[in-house]
């Protein structure tokens, strides 16, 4: 039986990337490879002049996170699982510290 923390299949990752891309940009291009889909999303994010925060929930494995890290020079990412691996940035649990950490990461 697969645990909640097991890495998503390639199909689930591609579907998630396609959904995020459509929601943010309206682009409906689909890819068979999660890395290609992530690179495409990154290129589209690079075209956006405004800052944005991309919250990635239920991302348990680095394999799930990697496609979302391409491009997006004005895009901060927040990984939001219950448990964070050493070396992965995560906000403090208290709301005031979380807000402060997010504003710092967005350059404010």
Residue, then its C-alpha position, 0 to 999 in steps of 0.5 A: x500500500x502506498x503511503x501519503x508521502x510516496x512520490x506521485x506518479x509521472x501522470x499525476x505530476x504532469x496533471x498537476x503541472x498542467x492544472x497549475x499552468x492553465x490556472x496561472x497562465x491560461x496555457x493548455x499545452x501538455x507534456x508527457x515528461x514532468x521536467x518538460x512541463x515544469x520548464x514550460x511553466x517556468x518559461x511562462x512564469x518568466x514572462x510575467x512581470x508581477x511578483x507571485x507566490x506559488x504555494x506547493x501543498x502535499x509535496x513530500x518528495x524532491x522528485x515532486x518539487x523539482x519540476x516547479x523550480x524551473x524559471x519564474x524569476x519573480x515567483x517565490x515558492x512555498x513548500x507546505x507539507x506537514x514535515x519539511x526535510x533538512x535544508x528545505x525552507x519552511x515558515x515558522x508555525x506562528x502566523x506573524x513569523x510566517x507573514x514576515x518570512x514570506x515578505x522577506x522571500x518576496x523582497x519586501 
